[in-house]
Amino acid sequence: MLTNSLHPNYFGLFLMTLGVSMSVKSNLGVSPVSSIPYTITCITGLEMGKATIVFHVFLVALQILILRKAFRKKNLLQVVVGVIFGYFTTFSNYLFSFLPTPEVLIVRFLMMFGSAVLIAVGIFFYLPADIIPLAGEGAMQAISDTTEVVFNKVKIGFDVSMVVVSLAACLLVLRELGSVGVGTIITSVLVGAVLGVVNQWFGEKRDRLLFRSQISKNA
C-alpha cells in the first residue's frame, strides 16, 4: 500500500520541502507547519530534517492520545512519510546552501512568494490520491473528528498554535523572533490562495492523469 500510494507523490513532498527551504533562506520567517521544527533547530542545533522527523513522531503520538482505540494502525505509516519528508528537507536545505543569503528586501520577498508557490504546488500533487497524510494533517483530522469542529477551523487553530509556541520558545530562549516573521504570515495566506488557483486551473487534468495511472496499474 505504501509503495503504490506514495511513489507518484514523492514529487509533491519534494516540492514542499523546497518551499520550506526557500522560506528559511529568505530569512523572513518559515511557514506555520515548519515553524516548530525550525525552532527546534534554532534552539538545539539539531539539523532541520531530523527535527522535522522528531516533530512528525510527536504528532503521531498525539493522534494516538487523542483517538485512543479509534487510532488505526495504518496511520503509523505517517512516521515513514515524516522520515521521507525529513530527508527531503535535509537535501533541499543542502541545495539552497549554495545560494548566497539575500540582503535586498525585494529579493527576500520574492523568495518568500516562490516558497508559497512551491508549497502550494507540492500540496496539489501530494494530497489528491488516497494516501497516508502528513502527520500534521493527521493530527488536525484527529482533533476535528474528536471535537466535531470542521477541519478548516481546526487547521487555523492548529497553525496559530504552532506559530505561538514557536514564537514563545524563541523569545524565551533566544531572545529573538527565530522562526517567526512576516514571511510566516505571508505564507499562511498565500499557500491557500495559490493552491486554490492551481487547483482550479489544473485540478481536473491532474485527476484524469491520476485516474488513468491507477487504471494502468490495476490492469
Secondary structure by P-SEA (a helix, b strand, c coil): cccccccccaaaaaaaaaaaaaaaaacccccccaaaaaaaaaaccccaaaaaaaaaaaaaaaaaaaacccccccccaaaaaaaaaaaaaaaaaaaaccccccccaaaaaaaaaaaaaaaaaaaaacccccccccaaaaaaaaaaaaacccaaaaaaaaaaaaaaaaaaaaaacccccccccaaaaaaaaaaaaaaaaaaaacaaaaaaaaaaaaaaaac
